[in-house]
């Protein structure tokens, strides 16, 4: 005999089924592919749910019934909440059912008040003055005859009791489609579908994860490449594609008001921020390009580069081997071409552009927290585990960097033994294919491959770790994931660049006493011109490869998936397909939404700012990439993805403090790159101190003799046996060689110790870092206080809006109540006066 509990469950299941069958009867498709309404043509479709008919699935019967019971209970609770449903079978797949969801006016008003949605009070009546530079922006703005400017309103959190105070001209348009979809999604996320052990199970996301529903999405209002046949359709998707997402609009300003209206504030803020960041790159790109061109055209006039390439100077300088035994002596002129390239970028050090910018966006609303029960001890265990996991992966990256360093040390021996160390003039490729260049390029490519592999693995790990933490809200979840992903990618992308910039060639000793890695591998040395060119090569390969890979992921993969989907559905191409089924076959946006878009841009921001001193073209490349990125992202969400559920946002979240931290760190890294990686400081010290007496022999300040002065002398007889190079006939009579350092020559009382030039350079480098940091921080601090976060125009709007809210929603009702209470009091007093007045005699 069945228990009472099982009978109750069965009765409830039957009740849910009966309610859903009565209230959500299936309706046939009315052959109107552009319709955004139920079959009655009156009720607008605010959301669409898609599921496969359980009776036609290839699963166990008990599992089918369980899924159906949950779905029916969920739909029944939605109907009880006030939503209206209409189901329609798919045109092309008999197993697929679409449930169209409509929210009536009363329900929209109720939940708009619950969600504190800000809605129009009255049109903006403040007088505005056009900027004197507005005529310039007209050349880049969208034609106002095509996309009409949105009317500005003062808004206030909606209250049903103050309905008459809001600006309602038409109930059908008071809640725009984005707001309607947001309200319905809010309800769907709280709809209950089961109760187990007195714990309520609710939310469309869990039903999607369990496969009960295949998709849940709001509708696009039209096709992106054709206008809707419905005369009442605004065709906003078509306008966005034509005037925003199409590649021909690459130099036009974005229609941000329409983007915000169609996709919501969160998407609008992203594109506003991306556009602002791209505009700020313009100044840095112009400065960087100017300095690069100056260095390029002046490279042949550079004195120290001329000395390297001069056969009577550099041609007579024999350099010491850079590895043990396998390497031999080499001629300085082999670095002629690289010295010219280094000159180009070193001169560009003066063109380094550091910038910071702020823009203000009104705070809109806060998200409602859903409390998840866990103990303080459980939270501590989770945080300890998650922190340990993140540290483990960071150590894994460091291990991979060490592996790349060992590769560089090992392969340099091979290239040194196989590639020629001198130029015979007939093989032009030898000018560029030096052992250092071959090692640098191959190591950079391998490093990039490892970076991308680790990224793909860690993305999944980071999501698992964050899920295990059980964040309380979506905002907490996104912020936690943001910090993990950025910390990992910061180490992953930048660690090899930091090694080249600040460690390579800094701890090498000298030929008679070299420094070894792991007691086996001799530490790497830089070219005579420094490691700046190698750092530029690393940045170019990683930054360029990352941009290409991201575009493949963002453009090619969604396009191919949709193309395959259309090919698979070619059999039903002749049928009339409704709007909801067309959208169903587009790609879902994913749970993380814009997370990867922000991450991509913030990593790029790091490359542009942290190492711009070594690669002044980075802002220009970032600018070109971002001009495409804006249109690619717009094209992607407009044409390849289902419509995104609109969300509120007040800023860019955790990305803002991350970018501020990068900007502060960039000041230090660029100062150190200029001081320790480039040769700018040694050249300045030589020019102002060591080219003229008492240290130099030139009569005037000059760079002549710089190369000879900065290359120390080493006696071949002082080589240790394990370091002695292989003897070649052409170097059989070699008694000395040169190496890059500032040390006393052999025979000096302090031979091979650092000379006075070295200490002058060190003092100048440290002074430069301190002065540069303080100046830039002072200028940044001054600019941040001079330029207000909120413009006067916006402050005036905020004050006016507060005044209207205070007047219309608070003071006027109080005055009306006082007036009513006053009349009632007068009547009471008159009655009392007539009752207690003494009688006249």
N, C-alpha and C positions, 0 to 999 in steps of 0.2 A: 504493500500500500504506500502511495506517495505521501511525502511529508507535507505539512501545511505550507512550508516555505517554498517548495517546488511548485505547489499549486498557485501560490500568489504570483511567483515569477511567470508562470504560464499565462495567468489571467492578464497580468500587466503587459506581457508580450502581445497577446491577442488584442488588447485594448489599443496599444500603440499601432498595431497593424491596421485595425479598423479605422482609427482616427486618420492615419495617413492615407488610406485608400479613399476615404470620404473627402478629405480636405485637399488632397494633392493628386487628383485624377490626371492621368496622362492626356495630353492634348497633341493632336497631329500638327506637324509643321505646316504653316500656312503659305509656304512658297514665297515668302518675302525675305530674301537673303540679307537685306540691309536693315531689317526691323530690329529695334532695340526695346520692344514692348512684348508683353504677353499677347496671346492670340486675340484678346479683346481690343487691342490697340490703345488701351488706356493706361494700364499699369506698366511703369518703366522697369526694365530688368536692371537691378542693382548689383547682382552677383550671380554667378553660375557655379553649380556643383556638378561634377561628373562622376559616375560610378558604373561599374559593369554589373549587369543583372546576375544576381547570385545563382539563380537557377540554371544559368548557362555557363557557369565557371566549371573548370575541371578540378574541383576540390571535393573533399569528403562532405557528405551531406550534413553532418553535425557542424562542421566548420562553416558551411554556407548559411545554415540557420542562425548560428551565432553572429555572423557578420550582418545578416539581414536584420536581426533583432536590434543590434546596436544602431544600425542606420535608421530603422523605423522609429526607434525611441528618440533619436536625435532630431529627426524631422518633425516628430510630434511635438517635442519641446520647443522647436523653433516656431511652430504654428501657435502653440500656447503663448509664446512670447509676443506674438503679434505679426510675425512675418507671414507673407503670402507666397505659396509655392505653386509652381506649374511644371510638370515633367513632360519631356518630349524625347522620343527615341531618336537615335542618331540616323542620319541619312545613309551613311556609308558603312556603319558597323552595327549589326543588329543586337550585339551584346551591350552596347554603350547607351546609357541613359543620361540626359542632361536635366538637372533640376534648376529652373530659373527662380530667383528669389527677388521679391519686391517688398520694400518697406513703405507702408502707408504714412500719411502725413502725421497722424497722432503719434505713431511710434518714433518717427524721426525727431519730433519735438521733444519727446520724453528722454530719448537717449542723448540728444544734443545738450540737454541740461545736465544730464549725468556726466557726460564727458567734458563739460565746460568748453564747448566749442564756441569760438568767437565768430559772431555773425554780424552783418551790417546794421548799424544804427541809423546813419544818415550819410549822404555823400560828403566827401572832403570839401569844405568850403573855405579853406585857407588859400590865400593868394600866394602864388609861387613866382619866383623870378627865374627866367631861363639863364643858364650859364652862358657867358660870352663865347665859350668854345663849343656851344651846341651845334653850330653850323658845320663843324668838322665831323661830328658824329653822324650827321645826316647822311653823309656819303656811305656810311657803313651800317646804317640802321635798316631794319625791315620796313618795307613799304607799308605805311599806315592804312592805305586803302585795301590791302590784302589782309593784314592782321591788325584789327583796330585796337588801339590802346585800351587796356582794362580801366574801367572807372574805379577810382579810389574811394574807399569808405572808411569811416570810423566804425570800429567794431567793439563788441562787448560780449562776455560770456552769456550764452543764451539762457533765458528764464521764461518758462511758459506763462507765469503770472504777469510778465511784462511784454507779452506778445505784441500788443498794440504799439509799443515804443520802438519796435524794430522796423527796418525798412523792407516791408513786404509789398511788392507790387504784384507778384504772381506766386502762388504757392508752389507751382510746378518748377519754378526756377530759383526760389529762395535757397533751397539746398541744391548746390550744383552736383553733377554726377560724381565728382571726386569725394565730396563730403558724404553723399549718400552711400557710396561704396565703403568709405571708412567706418560709418556707423554700422552698416550691416556686418562688416568684418569683425567689429567689436562684439557684436551679438554672437556671431558664429564661433568666436574664440571662447565664449562662455556658455555655449549650449551643452547641456548635459546629455550623455548617452548611456550611462550605466551607473549602478551603485554596487560596490563590492566591499563587504566588511565595513559597512557604514562610511565608506570613502567614496566621494563622488568622482566619477570619471567624466571629463568634459573637454571640449575644445576641438575645433576642426583640424588643427595641426596633428593631433594624435590620431585622428581618423585617417588623415592622409598618410601618416607614417605606417599605419597598420594595413593600408591598402583597401580600406572600406570605401574610401573615395579616391578616385584617380587624380582629380584636380579640383581646385577652387580658385576662381579668379573673377575680377570685374571685366566688363566688356570694353574693347576698343569701340569708338563710336563709328568707325568706317574703315574701309581698306586704306592702306597707306598711299597707294598709287592711283586710286580712282575715288572720285567723290561719290557719296552715297546718293542713291535714287530717292531716298526719303527727303522731302523738302524741309522737314523740321530738324534734320540732323545738322549740327554745326560744323561737321567735317574737320574737327580740330586735329585729329591724327593726320589727315591729309595735308593740312596747313603746316603742321610741324615738320613733316617729311619734306615738303616742298621748300619751305623758307628757313629750315633749321638743320635738318639731318642730311640734306643733299650736299654732295661734295662741292658744288659750285658756290655754296655759301661760306666757304672756309674763311673768308676775310670779313664776313658780316658779323655784327653784334647779335647776340642771342636774344630771342623773344622770351625773356625769363618770366614775364608775367603769365604768358600762355603756358609755359612749361610748368610753372607752379600750379596753375589752375587745373591742368590736365593730369599731372602726375603727383601733385601734393608738394608740401613744403620741403620734405627731406630730399627729394630729387632736385627741387629748385635750388636749395642751398648748395648742393654738390656742384651743379653747373655754374652757379654764381661764383662759388669759390674757385673752381677750375678756370673760369674766364678771368677772374681777378688775378690769379697766380700767373696765368699766361701773359696778361698785360704787363705785369711787373717784370717778367722775364725779358721784355722788349728792351728796356734800358740796359740791363746787364748784357744782353746779346750784342747790342750796338757797341758798347765799350769793349767787350771781349773781342769782337770781330775787328774793331779798329786797332787794338793793340796787336792782335795776331798779324794783320796785314802790315803794320809798321815793322814788326819783327821779321816778317817774310821778305819784305823789300830791302831791309837794311842788313840782312844776314851776311851779304857779301862784303859789307863795309865793316864788319865786326873785327876788331884787331886780334883778339885772342883766337877766333876761328880761323883767321887768315894765317896765324902762326902755326896752327895745327896742320893746315893744308899745305903750307909752304914746304917744298922739298928740302930747302936749306935750313929749316928750323925743325918742323915736325918730322921731316924725312930723316933727320939725323938723330932723332931721339928714339932710343930702344927701350921699350917698356919691359918690366920684370914679368915673369910668368904669373898667371892668376890661379894656378892649381899646381899640385905636386906632380913631378916626374913627367906626366903625360903632356903637360903644357910646355911651351917653349917661349923664347923671347918674341916680341912682336913690335912692329913699327907703329908709331903714334899716328901716322897719316891714314891708317885704316879707319880711324874714327872721324875722318874729315867730314863726310856727309852727315853723320849723326850729330857732330858738333854744330853744323849749320842749323839742323832741325832744332836742336836744343836751344840755340840762340834765338830762334823764332819764339819758342815758348817762354824762355827766360825773360826776354824783353817784355813778354806779355804779363809777367808778374806785376808790373806797374799798373796794368789795366784790370786788376782784380776788383770785381764789383760785389760788395756785400749790401744786401738790402733786407728790409723787413717791412711788412705791411699789415694793417689791421682794417677790418671792415665790420660794420655793425649790422646785426640782424635781430629784430625784435624777438624776445622770448615768447613763445606761443602757448605751449601747454606742457604739463608734466604727465608722465605716464602713471597709471594706477599700479601700485605694487601688489603682487600676489605672493603672500607669505608661504614659504616652503618650510615645513617643520624639520629641523635637524638640531641636534644638541651642539653646545659650544665645543665639546670634546670631538665630536664628529667633524665639525668644521675645521678644527685644528689639524686633525689627521688628514683631511682632504687637502688643505693648503700645504702641509708638509710634503705630501706625495706629489702634488702638482709642481711645487717649487723644485723638488729634486728632479722631476722629469725634465723640466725646462733646463736646469743646470747640466743635466746629462747630455742633452742635445747640443748645448753650447760647447761643452767639452769635446763633443764629437766633431763639431766644426773646427775647433782649434786643432784637433788631431789631424783633420784633413788638410789644414793649412801647413802643419808641420810636414805632412806627407808630400805636399807640393814643394816645400823648401828642399826636402831630401831629393826629390826628383830633379830640381833645378841644379843642385850641387852635383848630382850624378851625371846628368845629361850634358852638363857643361864640359865635363872631361871628354865625353864622346865627341862633341862638336869641336872642341879645341884640338883634338887629335885628327879630325877629318877635314875641317874647314881651314883654308889657308889664312895665315896671320899677316900676310903682306899683299900688296896690290902690284900686279905687274903691268897694269894699264890696259890690258887687252880684254879682261873679263870684267865688264861693268857691274855684273851682279855682285861681285865681291865687295863693292862699295857698301852694300846694304846687308848682305848675308854674312854678318859676323857671328862668331860664337855667342856673344852676348845677345844679339838680336834674335837668333834662332832659339836660344834658350828662353828668352822673354816671351816671344810669340807663342811657342808651343806650350809653355807653362800657363800662360793666360787662357788659352783655349781649353786646356784640361781643367783649369780652375773654374771656368765658366760652366763646363759640363757638370762638374761635381756640385756646384752651387745650385743649378736647376734641379738636379736629382734630389738633393737634400731638401730643397724647397717643397717639391711635390710630396715627399714623404712626411715632412713635418707639418704641412697644412692639415693632413688627416689626424696626426697625433695631437696637434694643438686643439682641434675641435673636440676630440675625445677627452682631453684633459679639462677643457672648459666645461663640457657637459658633466663631467664627474664632480666639478666644484659646486654644481647646483646654484648658479647665480639667481638672485631673487627676481630681477626684472630683465627685460630685453636690453635695456640700456646698460645694466651691470654686465650682462653677458657679452655685449659688443665691446665694452671697455676692457674687460678681462682678456678677451680674445685678441683685441688690438694690441695690448701691451705684450702679450706672449709672442704674437707673430712679428711685431716690429723688433722686439729684442733679438729674436732669432735671426731675422733677415738682416738686421743691422750688423750682427757679427758675421753672418754668412757672406753678405755682399762686400763689406768694407774691410774685413780682416786682412785679406791679401793686399789691398791697397795701403793699409796702415803699415804692413810689414815692409813694403817697398819704400814707402815714404819716410819711415822713421827708424827702421832697423837695418835694412840691407846696406852693406858697405860702411856701417858705423862702428862695428866691432870686429875688425879684420886683422888687427895687429900690423906687422910689416913683414916683408919677405923673409927676414931671418928668424922671425918668431910669430908665425901666423896663428890665428885662433881657429879651433876646430869645433864643429857641431858633433855632439855625441861621441867625441873623442876620435872621430873617423873622417868626417867630411870637412874640408877646409871651407871656412865661411866665404860667402859671396862678396865680390867687390863690384863697385860701380864703374862705369866708364870714366875716363878722365874728366868728362864734362858733368858727371854726377848721375844720379838715378832718375832725374826728372823725365827723360824720354821714355824710360821703362815704365814709369808710373802712368804716363800719358797713354802708352800702348795698352796697359792693363785696363785703364778706365774706358778707352775706346771700345775694346772687345767686349767688356762686361756690359757697358751702357748700351752699345749698339745691339749686341746679341739679345739683351733683355727686351729692348723695344721690339725687335723682330719677333721674338717668341710670344710676347704679350699680344701683338697684333694678330698672330696666327690663332692664338687661343680665343681672342675676342671676336674676330671677324670670320675666320675660315671655318672653325668648328661649328658655331651656330648655323652658319649658312649651309654647311654640308648636312647637318642633321635635318634641317628643314627641307633641303633638297631631296634627301632620302625619303623623308616622310611624304613629300608630294609625289615622288616616284612610286612609292608603295600604294598610294591612294589614287593612282592614275585611272584605275578601273571605274572610279566613281566621279571622274573629272567632269563628265557631261551632266551630272545631276546638279540641281540647285542646292547649294550648301548654306545653311543659316550662319549668321554672324558668330554665334557662340561655338559652333563646330569649327569654323575657320580659326578662331582664336585658340581652341583646344589643341590644334596641331602645331601651334607655335611653341617655342621653348619656354619653360618656367624660369623665372628670374633667380631662383635659389633662395635659401633661407637667409644667407648673409647679405643679400642685396648688393649695396655699393661698397662693401668692405674691401674687396680686392681692387676696386677702382681707386679708393683712397690710398691703399697700401702701395699700389704702383706709383702714384704721384709723389707720395712722401719719400719713398726710396729714391726716386728721381731727384727730388729736392735735396736729398743728402748728397748725391753725386754732384749736383750743380754747386752746392755751397761748400761742402767739406774739402773738395779738391780742386776748386776752380783756379787756384794759383798755378797749378801744374797743367791745367787743360782749359784755357780761356774760351775755347769754342763750345764748352759744355752748355752754357746758357743758350747759345744759338741752336744747338742740336735739340735741346729741351723745348725751345720755342717752336721749332718746326714740328717736333713730335706732338706737342700739345695742340697745335692748330689742327692736326689730323685727329688727335685723341678726342677732342670735343665733338667733332662730326662723327667719328666712329662710334663713340658711346651713344650719341643721339640716334644714329642710324640703327644701332643694335637694339635699343629699347623701343624704338618706334616701329621697326619692321620685322625683327626676328624674335621678339619676346612677347609673351602675354602682357597685358596691361598690369602695371605694378600697383599693388594696393597702396593708396595714398597714406602717408604717415606725417605726423607733425614732428618738427625738430626746431630747436632754438639755436643750434650752432653745429660745428662739425665734430663735436664730441671730444674723445681723447686724442684725436689727431692734432688739435691746437697746441696743447702743452708739449707734445712730441716735437712738432715743428719748431716751437720756441727753443726747446732744448738743443735741437740740431743747429739752429742759428747761433746759439751761444757757443756751442762746441766748434762751429765752423771758424769763428774768429781765432781760436787757439790753433786749430789744425793748419789753417792757411798761413798764419804767422810762423809756425814751425816749418812748414814746407818751404816758405821763402828763405827762412834762416838756415835750416839744416839740410834740405834736400837740393835746393838750387844753389848755384854758385854766385848769387847776387851779392851776398855779404862779403865773401872773400875778394870778389872783384872790386867792390867799393873800398874795402880796406887797402887793397893794393894800390888803387888809383889815388887815394888821398894820403896814404902814409908810406907805402913801400916802393912807390915808383920814383920818389924824389928823395934827396938826402934827408936824414942821415942813413936811411936804410937802402935807398935806391940810388941809381946813377943817372936818372933822367933829369934834365934841366927844368922840365915842366911836367905837370900832371899828365900821365899818359898810361895806356894799357900795354904799351910795348914791353915785352919781357915777362908778361904775366905767366905764360905757360911754363917757361923755364923756372920761374920763381916758385910756382906752386907744385912742381914735381920734385920730390926728394930723390936723393942719390943713394944707391945701395951697391955695396961691393959684392961681386959674384962669389968671391972666396968665402964670404960669410954665410952662404947657404948651408943649411943642415943637410945631411946626407939624404934623409927621406924627402926633402923638398927640392933637391937639386934637379934642374930640368934636363931633358934629353938633349944631348949635344948635336947640333946641326952644323954642317960645314960652314955655312955663312955666318954663324955666330961663334966660331971656334975661338977667336981672339978677343971675345967680349970680356972686359974686366969690370964694367959697371952697368947697371940698368936703372931705370927710373920707376917710381911708383907714386901714386896719388896720396900725398900726406904732407904735413909740415913738420919735418924732422931734420935734425942736424946730420950732415954727411959723415961718412966713415973717416976716421982720423981725427975728428973733433973730440975735445975732452968730454963732451956729452953726446957722443955719437948715438944716433937712432933715438934720441929723446926728443920730445916736442920742443920746437924752437919758439922764438918770441912772436913770430908771425902767427903761430897757432893760438897763442894766448890773446893776441889782439883780435883775432877772428872770433874766438869764443866769447870774449867780452862784448864785441859788437853784436853778435847773434843774440845773446841774452838781453842786451839793452834794446835791440830792435823789437823782440817779442813783447817785452814789458811796455814799451812806449806804444806800439801798435795796438795791443789789446786795450790799454787804457783809453786811447783816443777813440777807437771804434765803439767801445762800450759807452763812453761819455756821449758820443754823437747819437748812438741808438737811444740812450736814455733821454736825451734832450728831444729827439724827434718824437718819441712815444708820448711825451708830455705836451709838446707843441701841437701835434695833430690829435684832435679829440677822437675818441672811439665812436662818439655819436655826433652826427652833424647837427647844425642849428635847425635845419629843416625837419629832421626827424624828431628832435626834441620838442619842436613846436607841435608836431602831430601828436606826440605822446601826451603833452599837456592838454591839448584840445580834447583828445579822446578821454582822458581822465575826467575832465570837466563835464563832458557829455554824460559819461556813466554816472557821475555824482549827481548831475541835475536830473536826467531823464529817469534813471532807475532807482534813485534813492530819495532825493529831495522832493520831487514832484509827488510821489505817493505819500510822503509824510505830510506835505502841505494839504493834500486832498483829505487825508485822514483827520488832520487838525480841523479843517473846515467842516467836515461832517460831524466831528465830535463837538465842535463849537455850536453848531446849530442844535444838536441834541441837548447840549448843556443849557442853552438858552431856553429851550422848551421846558426842561426840567425845572430850571430856576423860576420861570413864569408860573408853572404849576404850583411850585412850592410857595411862591409869593402869594398866589391867590388863596392857598389853603391856610396859611399861617397869618394872613393880614388881620389885624384886630378890627372887630366890627365897630362901625360908627354909631354913635348914639343919636 
